[in-house]
Amino acid sequence: MAGLDQSKAPIYEALLKYKDARIVPFDVPGHKHGKGNPELTDFLGQRCLSVDVNSMKPLDNLCHPTSVIKEAEELAAEAFGAAYCFFMVGGTTSAVQSMLLSVCKAGDKIIMPRNVHRSAINSLILSGAIPVYVNPGVNERLGIPLGMSVSEVEKAILENPDAKAVFVNNPTYYGICSDLRRITKLAHDHGMAVLVDEAHGTHFYFGDGLPVSAMAAGADLAAVSMHKSGGSLTQSSFLLIGSNAEKFGVTEGRVRAVINLTQTTSGSYLLLSSLDIARRRLALNGKEIVKKVIGTADYARKEIASIGGYYAFADELINGDDIFDFDRTKLSVHTRDIGLAGIEVYDYLRDNYDIQIEFGDIGNILAYISVGDMWKDIERLVSAMAEIKRRFSRDKTGMLDHEYINPQVVLSPQAAFYGVQKPVPIEKSAGKISGEFVMCYPPGIPILAPGEMITDEILAYIKYSKERGCVMTGTEDMDINYIKIIEDK
């Protein structure tokens, strides 16, 4: 596929031809180019509704692409240095689940950090795979989970030589990267595939001076959130296969079959065309785009540092081990030194200053920086943060000082999820095994996952997070006053 014309956008171009043909639709969707739902057409626009169409011969079929979708996937594979690329319309959650289900079946072991997104643990429930958790390092000042130490990964590999794969975050939500090249070589030397959650690393494929991408590191599968830093529509992502993945049983046909188990048969052409257009833009102008984003984030860090009290951390944290590298596009800011939880700063920014950032946890915030951010917007964010410090800062005594608690795993996620459960008041659940998730969303990293022991420390963290205003999810009880536990046999 070398030398493909990256200026092409086959799906987008096919949709333009479809519009020009003035086709009369007697197929789904029922809004018929928006004519059947004028309120929706007024809201989204007739141009948008006119290309919200069904699969047909000229537009190909996502489940079995043979023409324009196939060509678009080949262009994306070349642009990202992959052997194959699959267009995903179920978000990176679907991509993560598909890559894990492609490699692991019930009873297979997979080595992974515990600070994974919920989608990875959901994959364990679906597949029946058994996690071998490598607890990440923790930065004591920031209280955040880090990457995986190579020595800890090696220990897990040597103790579990029958594991099928190693799963890596690249990067974490906060911008922290493990030594992906060494971990990949180590896993491959022991016959294990490498799966990478690259939800927040799309730009690694196009920027200079950034951490290594999964494909460049030799990984076998990578889930890439094009809609985050790649510029496509929300819920659109890529699943990439590496050039040597067949050595570990990862083939295009197998992965496609797994994707088709769960992905919709009615792929949205709005999402597909956005992937096509975003890929073209990155392939042609990615280096310039990412350079601008890095410059914007660096400027924001400098201005926030001048306020005092906040700590906008970056690559000075690198230690060559569990912080092997740092994504400089991430504007992660520690807030606890001004006596405010990150979620409190998050709420103040939105409620008092009409600024929406990505997330706040109990000690940090993340403002997601992209090519769409203007200098005046950065100045507004910095000014608001300075005023928040002046108006709302307080003594930090009594604040929790860590985001991550190492879990005590008692049952596999699948065994717990499908086990006999009963609800109990959450304050009376200490010492029991959780049958549910509990997490702050975003970022969606579970505080508790099915099969883990509920401890007093975890309950104190949940209570504190709720009091500070974190959006808690995961339990059937929407108020998180009750949690389902595994009944004693």
C-alpha atoms as one frame of an Amber mdcrd trajectory, in Angstrom:
protein
   0.000   0.000   0.000   3.058   2.256   0.035   2.668   5.536  -1.728  -1.121
   5.929  -1.475  -2.540   9.358  -2.230  -3.268  10.757   1.234  -5.105  13.741
  -0.259  -7.994  11.407  -1.104 -10.998  10.889   1.175 -12.950   8.046  -0.459
 -15.966   7.938   1.859 -16.384  11.703   1.830 -16.028  11.798  -1.952 -18.586
   8.997  -2.385 -21.068  10.878  -0.198 -20.655  14.001  -2.336 -21.445  11.944
  -5.457 -24.470  10.470  -3.681 -25.789  13.967  -2.917 -25.226  15.146  -6.482
 -27.152  12.142  -7.828 -30.328  13.317  -6.042 -31.266   9.768  -5.087 -34.883
   9.213  -4.001 -34.636   7.197  -0.746 -36.920   4.239  -0.134 -34.578   2.823
   2.501 -33.651   3.699   6.083 -33.126   6.002   7.935 -36.746   7.053   8.072
 -36.148  10.779   8.280 -35.462  10.640   4.459 -32.706  13.237   4.186 -34.325
  15.221   7.000 -37.692  15.776   5.308 -39.448  13.539   7.817 -38.113  15.352
  10.879 -37.979  19.114  10.351 -37.100  19.866  13.993 -34.013  17.661  13.744
 -33.143  19.172  10.374 -33.400  22.682  11.805 -31.123  21.665  14.669 -28.439
  19.733  12.760 -28.814  21.243   9.299 -30.003  19.812   6.005 -26.438  19.159
   4.795 -25.858  16.880   7.770 -29.153  14.991   7.408 -28.658  14.546   3.645
 -25.628  12.304   4.247 -27.026  10.397   7.229 -27.679   7.418   4.983 -27.738
   3.638   4.926 -25.159   1.254   3.480 -25.598   0.700  -0.271 -23.394  -0.474
  -3.124 -21.863   2.923  -3.980 -21.155   3.615  -0.288 -19.839   0.158   0.703
 -20.625  -1.748   3.913 -18.718  -1.380   7.183 -19.173  -5.044   8.126 -17.608
  -6.276   4.874 -15.904  -3.386   3.103 -14.866  -3.906  -0.509 -14.788  -0.404
  -2.043 -14.729   3.096  -0.562 -14.593   2.066   3.117 -11.870  -0.468   2.307
  -9.888   2.214   0.464 -10.332   4.652   3.346  -9.118   2.037   5.830  -6.050
   1.352   3.670  -5.227   5.057   3.564  -5.560   5.282   7.347  -3.370   2.210
   7.855  -0.606   3.786   5.780  -0.932   7.147   7.535  -0.602   5.494  10.961
   2.121   3.013  10.004  -0.139   0.002  10.535  -0.699  -3.156   8.531  -4.484
  -2.760   8.800  -6.938  -0.195  10.123 -10.576  -0.711  11.053 -13.046   2.168
  11.220 -14.916   1.969  14.522 -18.242   3.712  15.174 -18.765   2.488  18.741
 -16.058   4.657  20.226 -12.696   3.529  21.523 -14.604   1.436  24.050 -15.592
  -0.813  21.143 -12.028  -0.806  19.804 -10.558  -1.787  23.192 -13.090  -4.575
  23.589 -12.465  -5.855  20.072  -8.704  -6.010  20.436  -8.897  -7.863  23.734
 -11.562 -10.275  22.459  -9.401 -10.920  19.388  -6.551 -12.218  21.538  -8.050
 -13.649  24.734 -10.729 -16.258  25.361 -12.199 -17.499  28.628  -9.499 -18.469
  31.108  -6.628 -16.774  29.236  -4.417 -14.464  31.270  -3.643 -10.903  30.247
  -1.088  -8.697  31.998  -2.320  -5.136  32.431  -2.129  -2.086  34.675  -5.036
  -1.696  37.065  -5.527   1.987  36.134  -7.173   1.048  32.845 -10.356   2.543
  31.492 -13.575   0.756  32.341 -13.762  -0.550  28.747 -10.766  -2.818  29.343
 -12.276  -4.398  32.450 -15.604  -4.703  30.626 -13.663  -6.709  28.033 -12.595
  -9.120  30.754 -16.235  -9.596  31.730 -17.192 -10.277  28.101 -14.299 -12.620
  27.328 -13.751 -14.357  30.641 -10.041 -13.519  30.455  -8.160 -13.347  33.752
  -6.295 -10.122  34.574  -2.806 -10.189  36.014  -2.598  -6.661  37.364   0.628
  -4.706  37.457  -0.017  -1.951  39.947   1.242   1.328  38.525   3.601   3.602
  40.370   2.085   6.543  42.236   3.453  10.083  42.366   3.130  10.993  46.038
   2.942  14.757  45.472   0.317  14.590  42.735  -1.424  11.475  44.026  -1.878
  10.128  40.500  -1.212   6.669  39.047   1.768   6.501  36.703   2.870   4.021
  34.056   4.095   0.456  34.471   7.681  -0.168  35.504   9.490  -2.478  33.069
  10.792  -4.531  36.004   7.237  -5.045  37.274   6.049  -6.100  33.832   8.967
  -8.520  33.543   8.133  -9.960  36.965   4.516 -10.514  35.892   5.630 -12.150
  32.631   8.044 -14.511  34.377   5.436 -15.462  36.988   2.752 -15.959  34.297
   4.508 -17.448  31.246   1.138 -18.686  29.953  -0.282 -15.156  29.617  -1.505
 -14.344  26.109  -0.879 -10.625  26.037   0.326  -7.463  27.755  -1.989  -4.440
  27.785  -0.522  -0.919  28.028  -1.965   2.596  28.391  -0.195   5.006  26.017
  -0.567   7.608  27.485  -2.611   7.762  30.687  -5.291  10.420  31.010  -2.692
  12.624  32.738  -0.142  12.242  29.907   2.160   9.655  31.530   3.782   7.006
  29.296   5.500   3.714  30.108   8.556   2.469  28.205   6.449   1.011  25.413
   9.342  -0.145  23.218  10.990  -2.180  25.998   7.683  -3.600  27.223   6.792
  -4.635  23.674  10.132  -6.354  23.103   9.904  -8.079  26.478   6.399  -9.368
  25.747   7.305 -10.509  22.239  10.407 -12.323  23.509   8.041 -14.379  25.684
   5.498 -15.024  22.927   2.908 -12.529  24.145   0.985 -10.034  22.035   0.964
  -6.348  22.961  -2.319  -4.413  23.065  -2.274  -0.650  23.505  -5.044   1.668
  24.653  -4.082   4.805  22.737  -7.322   6.669  23.377  -5.385   9.809  24.222
  -2.446   9.343  21.857  -3.700   9.896  18.298  -1.316  12.825  17.842   1.715
  10.658  18.693   1.624   9.445  15.092   2.186  12.905  13.659   4.090  15.063
  16.148   7.821  15.522  16.631   9.211  15.298  20.142   6.297  13.281  21.513
   6.235   9.791  23.046   6.485   6.830  20.701   3.268   5.577  19.112   2.086
   1.988  19.492   2.731   1.079  15.861   6.245   2.614  15.902   6.982   0.636
  19.083   6.002  -2.634  17.368   2.730  -3.264  19.203   0.246  -5.715  17.705
  -3.052  -3.890  18.274  -3.864  -0.306  19.202  -7.175   1.430  19.905  -6.930
   5.067  18.786  -9.506   7.746  19.686  -9.577   9.832  16.544 -12.364  11.929
  18.046 -10.195  13.094  20.955  -7.064  14.662  19.496  -7.588  13.600  15.872
 -10.483  15.883  15.027 -13.216  13.421  13.990 -16.735  13.252  15.422 -17.405
  11.910  18.912 -17.682   8.098  18.995 -15.424   7.527  15.959 -12.135   5.651
  16.407  -9.553   3.433  14.744  -8.392  -0.061  15.606  -4.904  -0.674  14.218
  -3.041  -3.947  13.582   0.773  -3.952  13.656   2.988  -5.304  10.901   4.133
  -8.392  12.838   0.875  -9.192  14.600   0.223 -12.410  12.687   3.090 -14.017
  14.618   0.834 -13.771  17.670  -2.332 -14.991  15.973  -3.693 -11.520  15.219
  -5.003 -11.516  11.643  -7.167  -9.070   9.734  -9.912 -11.660   9.231 -10.015
 -12.660  12.879 -10.189  -9.078  14.117 -12.878  -8.170  11.573 -14.946 -11.171
  12.705 -14.627 -10.115  16.346 -15.572  -6.509  15.551 -18.682  -7.754  13.761
 -19.801  -9.617  16.883 -20.625  -6.370  18.660 -20.347  -3.397  16.293 -23.507
  -2.097  14.646 -24.454  -3.255  11.160 -25.734   0.298  10.530 -22.521   2.263
  10.638 -23.082   6.046  10.677 -21.730   7.709   7.556 -21.423  10.915   9.536
 -18.894   9.154  11.767 -17.209   7.284   8.912 -16.758  10.382   6.772 -15.422
  12.316   9.762 -12.748   9.646  10.221 -11.882   9.856   6.542 -11.611  13.660
   6.554  -9.719  13.786   9.861  -7.200  11.197   8.651  -6.585  13.193   5.476
  -6.019  16.363   7.456  -3.538  14.698   9.813  -1.713  12.909   7.008  -1.244
  16.152   5.080  -0.787  18.669   7.905  -0.317  16.664  11.109   3.163  17.854
  12.014   2.171  21.504  11.822  -1.053  20.867  13.731   0.641  19.008  16.582
   3.456  21.560  16.783   0.869  24.288  17.331  -0.909  22.243  20.025   2.367
  21.643  21.910   3.188  25.348  21.733  -0.254  26.271  23.058   0.007  23.802
  25.959   3.549  24.942  26.838   2.384  28.570  26.870  -0.579  27.694  29.088
   1.684  25.867  31.559   3.998  28.868  31.771   1.113  31.270  32.414  -0.480
  29.003  35.033   2.875  28.648  36.809   3.054  32.449  37.069  -0.164  32.456
  39.117   1.482  30.484  41.917  -0.085  27.669  43.925  -1.019  25.574  40.908
   1.394  23.017  39.436   1.006  22.437  35.692   3.231  19.396  35.426   4.996
  18.145  32.323   8.142  16.323  31.201  10.197  17.393  34.243   8.550  14.364
  35.907  10.278  11.890  33.579  12.285   9.327  35.552  13.083   6.719  32.886
  10.871   4.102  34.509   7.171   4.447  35.407   7.241   7.957  33.936   9.282
   7.072  30.886   7.845   9.894  28.806   5.221  12.645  28.949   2.689  13.952
  26.445   3.307  17.703  26.355  -0.081  18.398  24.738  -1.755  17.478  28.043
  -2.493  20.443  30.285  -2.688  18.580  33.582  -2.739  20.861  36.637  -2.376
  19.945  40.314  -4.741  22.012  42.461  -4.476  20.643  45.986  -1.828  23.175
  47.107  -4.437  25.954  46.929  -6.749  23.894  49.120  -9.151  22.929  46.337
  -9.928  19.539  44.877  -9.614  19.350  41.121 -13.346  18.731  40.814 -14.001
  21.945  42.748 -11.867  23.954  40.306 -13.668  22.137  37.471 -17.046  23.208
  38.873 -15.955  26.806  39.497 -14.651  27.112  35.937 -17.932  25.882  34.471
 -20.417  27.478  36.873 -18.712  30.821  37.471 -16.709  31.398  34.292 -18.472
  29.379  31.552 -15.348  27.323  30.879 -15.729  23.569  30.353 -12.587  21.511
  30.915 -12.157  17.764  30.431 -12.251  16.581  34.032 -11.396  17.229  37.634
 -10.588  14.606  40.234  -9.717  15.072  43.893  -6.338  16.676  43.248  -5.982
  17.624  39.579  -7.704  19.004  36.506  -7.148  18.320  32.821  -7.818  20.954
  30.189  -7.754  19.240  26.802  -5.734  21.303  24.319  -6.211  20.943  20.565
  -5.621  22.849  17.362  -9.089  24.357  17.836  -8.020  26.358  20.910  -7.412
  30.080  20.409  -4.868  32.151  22.356  -7.688  34.293  23.742  -9.319  31.138
  25.124  -6.094  30.176  26.911  -5.867  33.673  28.371  -9.450  33.382  29.588
  -8.710  30.023  31.254  -5.586  31.388  32.966  -7.394  34.503  34.173 -10.247
  32.413  35.563  -7.845  30.110  37.398  -6.065  33.119  38.912  -9.379  34.495
  40.134 -10.470  31.118  41.509  -7.277  30.997  43.557  -7.877  34.534  44.850
 -11.544  33.986  45.688 -11.794  30.376  46.807  -8.402  29.035  47.947  -8.145
  27.726  51.487  -5.917  25.691  53.772  -5.301  22.213  52.378  -5.259  20.478
  55.770  -7.468  17.392  55.764  -7.576  16.897  52.015  -7.077  13.410  50.594
  -3.697  13.137  48.952  -3.986  10.277  46.461  -6.135   9.288  43.489  -5.302
   5.617  43.207  -5.715   2.722  45.643  -4.212  -0.656  44.818  -7.100  -3.153
  44.686  -7.389  -6.507  46.397  -8.578  -8.836  43.628 -10.563 -11.806  44.950
 -12.561 -13.001  41.902 -12.238 -12.535  38.156 -14.375  -9.671  36.816 -16.578
 -12.108  34.895 -17.136 -14.442  37.868 -18.104 -11.496  40.058 -20.308  -9.777
  37.478 -22.331 -12.947  36.874 -22.164 -14.161  40.479 -25.033 -14.185  42.971
 -25.313 -10.612  44.231 -27.307  -8.610  46.729 -27.481  -4.854  47.387 -26.285
  -3.480  50.715 -25.856   0.078  52.024 -22.464   1.146  50.759 -21.326   2.288
  54.215 -21.851  -1.291  55.449 -20.017  -3.026  52.580 -16.440  -3.047  53.923
 -14.933  -6.512  53.838 -17.271  -7.670  51.067 -16.530  -8.412  47.402 -17.913
  -5.898  44.942 -20.175  -7.108  42.157 -20.224  -3.687  40.497 -18.035  -0.848
  39.304 -17.633   2.425  41.138 -15.799   5.237  39.340 -15.595   8.941  38.783
 -16.439   9.775  35.182 -14.450  11.148  33.550 -11.826   9.690  33.552 -13.625
   6.337  33.892 -10.854   4.491  35.751 -12.626   2.272  38.297 -12.122   2.893
  41.992 -13.731  -0.517  42.408 -14.283  -3.221  39.814 -16.293  -6.440  40.057
 -14.384  -9.053  42.035 -12.430  -6.608  44.203 -12.510  -6.284  47.974 -14.328
  -3.264  49.379 -12.122  -1.666  52.041 -12.510   1.201  54.496  -9.931   3.176
  52.505 -11.926   2.770  49.290 -15.169   3.748  51.039 -13.509   6.870  52.456
 -12.309   7.770  48.966 -15.786   7.293  47.460 -17.387   9.388  50.217 -14.806
  12.150  49.811 -15.193  12.170  46.023 -18.983  12.436  46.286 -18.724  15.281
  48.790 -16.379  17.186  46.505 -18.788  16.859  43.574 -17.269  14.094  41.438
 -19.776  12.454  39.089 -19.879   8.876  40.353 -21.075   6.057  38.106 -21.062
   2.274  37.857 -23.633   0.993  40.326 -27.260   0.211  39.575 -28.165   2.626
  42.369 -27.781   5.985  40.631 -27.046   7.734  43.949 -24.312   5.240  44.951
 -25.975   4.770  48.347 -26.175   1.014  47.746 -23.708  -1.367  46.137 -24.161
  -4.949  45.030 -21.861  -7.428  46.744 -21.179 -11.105  46.116 -23.253 -13.180
  48.461 -21.366 -15.442  50.846 -21.661 -19.083  49.928
